[in-house]
């Protein structure tokens, strides 16, 4: 789609996944055993014909850049397309100046060098499926200055508390963007996804810098609601926002449900990822697997129930794993009971016989730890 280029933003206010984000950005998180979180926005853009994509990275870029590589596995046109990784330097994760606007300003020459009339901006920490080519056509036909994507939920009191909401009039015009304060069940959760002309985007980035060094793109768009024609489009289907540890845990386990998974995955809309050529998972006679997602390359001797198992994991004889997310290359030792946990990469639970948390407060086993 030569009309638009894509931007995938990694900066968000009040976003922090305790433990896991110490090692990598959210976009690089293992998701549902096989994918990384960033695979979803990039696949949406690739499937929509957007083959010039900028990915903004703030801290700890190694695992993300290794996964993205040249972008060939995302079916991006190798002749005219490009996946461009851009960095915001000298910033810490929770620095008040670490905003998306700061990242755009640091890399403004690359934004201005894009000769596309429109830009589609999506976050690296949200999981959903959307056809941006259809959304772009709707945006152009409407004559709006900016189009925002939102998802209507009925659990905003307890979930999406780190997200923004959009307030709409009856014509789906955006009146304001404001934080979700958890004071109402039904809210339109802003999906941090924008469509606008590139020239307007550049203008807003520079204006935000003049107004406040703490401003985000959402802040400046909210400030312009009275001046610009900003409209919302409702998203249908699966939607998850990974903004804290509990939302990461819940998003993975929710997709064990076939109906939920069917609303995200479609044979006609593939989610691309870096492939891993390993052997199929081997299930031994003592294995007992129920309602779980198991990736390739695993050795399963124990019992799995309602869990997500990443690539190359080992579940030893007598081990019981319930309601847990086991990241790649982890080992659960003989007779160990693991319940309501996220076990990070290369961790080993071989001495401890019970690692159990409550469903409302899932536990975390750090990367490469031995318990």
SEDRENMI-305358 format. One line per 8 residues: number of its first residue (from 1); their letters; for each residue x, y, z of C-alpha. Coordinates in Angstrom, 2 decimals. Layout:
NUM> a> X,Y,Z ~ ...
This chain:
1> xxxxxxxx> 0.00,0.00,0.00 ~ 2.03,2.92,-1.26 ~ -0.48,5.39,0.23 ~ 0.68,4.76,3.79 ~ 3.69,3.75,5.82 ~ 3.50,2.19,9.24 ~ 4.83,3.10,12.66 ~ 4.90,0.67,15.59
9> xxxxxxxx> 5.35,2.52,18.84 ~ 6.72,0.96,22.03 ~ 6.30,3.86,24.46 ~ 3.25,4.08,26.68 ~ 2.44,5.84,29.91 ~ 1.96,3.71,33.06 ~ 3.00,0.55,31.20 ~ 5.25,-1.86,33.08
17> xxxxxxxx> 5.22,-5.66,33.20 ~ 6.92,-6.49,36.50 ~ 9.80,-8.95,36.19 ~ 9.60,-9.76,32.49 ~ 10.28,-6.23,31.27 ~ 13.60,-6.23,33.12 ~ 14.93,-8.41,30.30 ~ 13.18,-7.20,27.12
25> xxxxxxxx> 10.55,-4.78,25.78 ~ 6.92,-5.92,25.70 ~ 7.02,-6.39,21.94 ~ 9.61,-9.14,22.43 ~ 7.51,-11.08,24.98 ~ 6.77,-14.68,24.09 ~ 3.05,-14.98,23.39 ~ 0.97,-18.15,23.19
33> xxxxxxxx> 4.14,-20.23,23.04 ~ 4.98,-19.57,19.43 ~ 4.69,-15.83,18.77 ~ 6.08,-12.54,20.06 ~ 3.67,-9.72,20.89 ~ 5.07,-7.50,18.14 ~ 4.22,-10.14,15.49 ~ 0.58,-9.03,15.60
41> xxxxxxxx> 0.89,-5.34,14.62 ~ 3.56,-6.11,12.02 ~ 1.45,-8.90,10.51 ~ -1.58,-6.59,10.41 ~ 0.43,-4.05,8.45 ~ 2.01,-6.62,6.14 ~ -1.35,-8.26,5.37 ~ -2.78,-4.78,4.70
49> xxxxxxxx> -0.14,-4.08,2.05 ~ 1.96,-1.73,4.21 ~ 5.55,-2.69,3.48 ~ 7.46,0.31,4.86 ~ 7.35,-0.04,8.62 ~ 9.24,1.81,11.35 ~ 9.59,0.06,14.73 ~ 10.56,2.31,17.66
57> xxxxxxxx> 12.56,0.74,20.48 ~ 13.56,2.41,23.75 ~ 15.41,0.02,26.07 ~ 16.94,-3.46,25.97 ~ 16.60,-3.89,22.20 ~ 18.66,-7.05,21.71 ~ 15.94,-9.72,21.88 ~ 13.54,-7.63,19.79
65> xxxxxxxx> 16.05,-6.81,17.06 ~ 17.16,-10.46,16.91 ~ 13.56,-11.53,16.43 ~ 12.74,-8.89,13.81 ~ 15.90,-9.39,11.76 ~ 15.44,-8.06,8.24 ~ 11.68,-8.57,8.41 ~ 11.64,-11.17,5.63
73> xxxxxxxx> 9.56,-13.60,7.72 ~ 6.76,-10.99,7.82 ~ 6.18,-11.31,4.08 ~ 7.30,-7.73,3.52 ~ 8.10,-6.98,-0.12 ~ 11.86,-7.50,-0.31 ~ 12.33,-5.16,-3.28 ~ 10.57,-1.99,-2.16
81> xxxxxxxx> 9.60,-2.80,1.43 ~ 11.64,-2.31,4.57 ~ 11.37,-2.94,8.29 ~ 13.31,-0.12,9.90 ~ 14.26,-0.35,13.60 ~ 14.72,3.08,15.19 ~ 16.08,3.79,18.66 ~ 15.46,6.42,21.31
89> xxxxxxxx> 18.76,6.77,23.11 ~ 19.69,7.79,26.66 ~ 16.31,7.00,28.19 ~ 15.18,4.80,31.05 ~ 11.99,2.77,31.11 ~ 10.11,4.98,33.57 ~ 11.61,8.34,32.68 ~ 8.85,10.98,32.43
97> xxxxxxxx> 10.47,12.19,29.21 ~ 10.36,8.73,27.66 ~ 7.34,9.40,25.44 ~ 6.46,8.41,21.91 ~ 6.84,12.07,20.90 ~ 10.48,12.05,22.11 ~ 11.17,8.99,19.98 ~ 9.59,10.56,16.90
105> xxxxxxxx> 11.56,13.79,17.35 ~ 14.85,11.91,17.66 ~ 14.13,10.16,14.36 ~ 12.31,12.95,12.54 ~ 14.62,12.82,9.51 ~ 13.48,9.23,8.84 ~ 9.81,10.19,9.19 ~ 10.22,13.15,6.84
113> xxxxxxxx> 12.04,10.89,4.40 ~ 8.93,8.74,3.92 ~ 7.14,9.78,0.71 ~ 3.74,8.39,1.68 ~ 0.71,10.62,2.08 ~ -0.64,8.78,5.13 ~ 0.71,7.10,8.24 ~ -0.79,4.24,10.27
121> xxxxxxxx> 0.42,4.13,13.88 ~ -0.10,1.05,16.09 ~ 1.30,-0.02,19.49 ~ 3.67,-2.92,20.09 ~ 1.90,-3.90,23.34 ~ -1.61,-4.68,22.08 ~ -2.81,-7.89,20.47 ~ -5.56,-7.69,17.86
129> xxxxxxxx> -6.29,-8.28,14.20 ~ -7.29,-5.42,11.88 ~ -7.28,-4.66,8.16 ~ -5.56,-1.28,7.94 ~ -6.20,-0.97,4.21 ~ -9.97,-0.96,4.85 ~ -9.55,1.45,7.75 ~ -7.47,3.77,5.58
137> xxxxxxxx> -10.10,3.80,2.84 ~ -12.79,4.54,5.43 ~ -10.65,7.36,6.79 ~ -10.12,8.91,3.35 ~ -13.80,8.65,2.39 ~ -14.90,10.25,5.67 ~ -12.74,13.33,5.12 ~ -11.65,13.23,8.76
145> xxxxxxxx> -8.33,14.66,9.88 ~ -7.58,11.72,12.21 ~ -9.20,8.32,12.68 ~ -8.74,6.41,15.94 ~ -9.42,2.74,16.59 ~ -11.22,1.75,19.80 ~ -12.66,-1.39,21.38 ~ -15.82,-1.37,23.52
153> xxxxxxxx> -15.53,-3.38,26.74 ~ -17.78,-4.07,29.72 ~ -15.05,-4.76,32.28 ~ -13.24,-1.42,32.37 ~ -13.63,-1.16,36.15 ~ -11.22,-4.03,36.69 ~ -9.21,-4.22,33.45 ~ -7.45,-1.87,30.99
161> xxxxxxxx> -6.60,0.50,33.86 ~ -3.36,1.61,32.17 ~ -5.18,2.43,28.92 ~ -6.89,5.54,27.62 ~ -10.55,5.74,26.68 ~ -12.27,7.74,23.94 ~ -15.44,9.70,24.50 ~ -17.61,9.86,21.39
169> xxxxxxxx> -20.64,11.80,20.20 ~ -23.50,10.11,18.36 ~ -21.75,10.51,15.01 ~ -18.65,8.68,16.33 ~ -16.77,11.96,16.56 ~ -14.09,11.95,19.27 ~ -14.83,14.45,22.03 ~ -11.83,13.60,24.19
177> xxxxxxxx> -9.19,11.03,25.10 ~ -8.79,10.42,28.82 ~ -7.28,7.78,31.15 ~ -9.43,4.85,32.24 ~ -9.93,5.57,35.94 ~ -11.94,2.41,36.59 ~ -15.13,4.29,37.50 ~ -17.39,2.65,34.89
185> xxxxxxxx> -17.81,-0.86,33.45 ~ -18.58,0.13,29.87 ~ -15.86,2.08,28.14 ~ -14.43,2.58,24.66 ~ -10.79,1.58,25.14 ~ -8.46,3.51,22.85 ~ -6.25,1.04,20.99 ~ -3.42,3.58,20.54
193> xxxxxxxx> -3.98,3.23,16.80 ~ -4.13,6.32,14.56 ~ -4.58,7.03,10.86 ~ -3.79,10.52,9.53 ~ -1.85,12.37,6.87 ~ 1.91,12.27,7.35 ~ 2.11,16.05,7.20 ~ -0.44,16.39,10.04
201> xxxxxxxx> 1.44,13.80,12.09 ~ 4.70,15.73,11.78 ~ 2.91,18.97,12.66 ~ 1.38,17.42,15.80 ~ 4.71,15.94,16.95 ~ 6.40,19.33,16.75 ~ 3.46,21.08,18.41 ~ 3.49,18.57,21.29
209> xxxxxxxx> 7.16,19.34,21.96 ~ 6.38,23.06,22.19 ~ 3.46,22.53,24.57 ~ 5.13,20.07,26.98 ~ 8.14,17.76,27.03 ~ 5.94,15.19,28.79 ~ 3.25,15.17,26.10 ~ 2.44,11.98,24.22
217> xxxxxxxx> 0.75,11.75,20.84 ~ -2.52,10.94,22.64 ~ -2.15,14.13,24.70 ~ -1.71,16.41,21.71 ~ -4.52,14.69,19.77 ~ -6.79,15.14,22.78 ~ -5.86,18.84,22.89 ~ -6.83,19.18,19.22
225> xxxxxxxx> -10.25,17.52,19.54 ~ -12.06,20.86,19.30 ~ -10.03,22.03,16.31 ~ -9.69,18.91,14.16 ~ -12.19,16.42,12.77 ~ -11.27,13.31,14.76 ~ -13.39,10.20,14.41 ~ -13.48,6.77,15.99
233> xxxxxxxx> -13.91,3.35,14.40 ~ -15.02,0.42,16.52 ~ -12.92,-2.72,16.45 ~ -14.52,-6.17,16.50 ~ -12.88,-9.43,17.50 ~ -10.21,-10.37,20.00 ~ -8.38,-7.57,21.81 ~ -5.81,-7.63,24.60
241> xxxxxxxx> -3.69,-4.83,26.02 ~ -0.48,-6.02,27.68 ~ 0.34,-3.21,30.07 ~ 1.11,-5.09,33.29 ~ 1.95,-8.58,34.52 ~ -1.61,-9.68,35.17 ~ -2.82,-8.61,31.70 ~ 0.01,-10.60,30.08
249> xxxxxxxx> -0.93,-13.69,32.07 ~ -4.65,-13.30,31.33 ~ -4.16,-12.65,27.60 ~ -2.18,-15.87,27.12 ~ -4.62,-18.06,29.03 ~ -7.67,-16.51,27.35 ~ -6.52,-17.78,23.96 ~ -6.56,-21.40,25.11
257> xxxxxxxx> -10.30,-21.05,24.53 ~ -10.99,-22.07,20.93 ~ -13.72,-19.47,20.40 ~ -11.45,-16.66,21.57 ~ -8.58,-17.93,19.42 ~ -10.89,-18.14,16.38 ~ -11.69,-14.44,16.76 ~ -7.97,-13.58,16.48
265> xxxxxxxx> -6.51,-16.16,14.10 ~ -7.74,-16.53,10.52 ~ -6.29,-18.65,7.72 ~ -6.81,-15.71,5.35 ~ -5.02,-13.32,7.72 ~ -1.84,-15.12,8.88 ~ 0.18,-13.98,11.88 ~ 3.82,-14.21,10.84
273> xxxxxxxx> 6.71,-14.97,13.16 ~ 10.29,-16.15,13.03 ~ 10.23,-19.89,12.43 ~ 12.06,-22.41,14.58 ~ 12.94,-25.66,12.85 ~ 12.82,-28.09,15.75 ~ 11.36,-31.55,16.23 ~ 7.68,-32.08,17.03
281> xxxxxxxx> 6.82,-32.30,20.71 ~ 7.22,-35.78,22.17 ~ 4.52,-37.05,24.54 ~ 5.56,-39.97,26.74 ~ 3.23,-42.65,28.13 ~ 2.98,-40.82,31.46 ~ 1.90,-37.54,29.81 ~ -1.59,-36.19,30.52
289> xxxxxxxx> -2.46,-32.99,28.63 ~ -5.79,-31.18,28.92 ~ -6.92,-27.85,27.46 ~ -3.39,-26.57,26.81 ~ -1.33,-25.03,24.02 ~ 1.98,-26.83,23.55 ~ 4.67,-25.58,21.15 ~ 7.12,-27.71,19.18
297> xxxxxxxx> 10.34,-29.22,20.49 ~ 9.01,-30.08,23.97 ~ 9.39,-33.26,26.03 ~ 6.19,-33.93,28.00 ~ 6.17,-36.65,30.66 ~ 3.99,-34.96,33.28 ~ 0.52,-33.46,33.52 ~ -0.56,-30.21,31.85
305> xxxxxxxx> -3.85,-28.49,32.47 ~ -5.05,-25.13,31.10 ~ -1.50,-23.96,30.36 ~ 0.65,-22.49,27.59 ~ 3.97,-24.22,26.97 ~ 6.68,-22.51,24.90 ~ 9.19,-24.09,22.54 ~ 11.71,-26.60,23.79
313> xxxxxxxx> 10.32,-27.00,27.31 ~ 10.75,-30.14,29.42 ~ 7.99,-31.32,31.77 ~ 9.37,-34.25,33.76 ~ 7.56,-37.35,35.01 ~ 5.15,-36.67,37.85 ~ 5.22,-32.90,37.33 ~ 1.89,-31.04,37.35
321> xxxxxxxx> 1.49,-27.69,35.56 ~ -1.83,-25.88,35.95 ~ -3.01,-22.47,34.78 ~ 0.56,-21.47,33.95 ~ 2.63,-19.99,31.15 ~ 5.97,-21.72,30.62 ~ 8.32,-19.77,28.38 ~ 10.81,-21.46,25.98
329> xxxxxxxx> 13.51,-23.86,27.20 ~ 12.21,-23.99,30.78 ~ 12.38,-27.22,32.80 ~ 9.80,-28.45,35.30 ~ 11.41,-31.22,37.34 ~ 10.05,-34.53,38.57 ~ 7.01,-34.36,40.86 ~ 7.05,-30.54,40.93
337> xxxxxxxx> 3.65,-28.80,41.15 ~ 3.49,-25.45,39.33 ~ 0.22,-23.55,39.52 ~ -0.76,-20.00,38.43 ~ 2.78,-19.06,37.40 ~ 4.71,-17.44,34.57 ~ 8.02,-19.29,34.28 ~ 10.51,-17.27,32.25
345> xxxxxxxx> 13.00,-18.62,29.68 ~ 15.61,-21.17,30.76 ~ 14.28,-21.29,34.33 ~ 14.40,-24.65,36.12 ~ 12.12,-25.83,38.89 ~ 13.96,-28.95,39.96 ~ 14.41,-28.72,43.76 ~ 11.19,-26.99,44.85
353> xxxxxxxx> 8.24,-29.37,44.88 ~ 5.45,-26.78,45.03 ~ 5.34,-23.35,43.40 ~ 1.74,-22.24,43.79 ~ 0.07,-18.82,43.63 ~ -3.54,-17.70,43.54 ~ -5.31,-17.00,40.21 ~ -5.81,-13.35,41.24
361> xxxxxxxx> -2.13,-12.88,41.96 ~ -0.10,-15.12,39.60 ~ 3.57,-15.71,40.42 ~ 6.70,-15.13,38.36 ~ 9.87,-17.24,38.13 ~ 12.73,-15.17,36.80 ~ 14.71,-15.92,33.68 ~ 17.44,-18.57,34.16
369> xxx> 16.57,-19.02,37.83 ~ 16.95,-22.45,39.44 ~ 14.45,-23.34,42.14
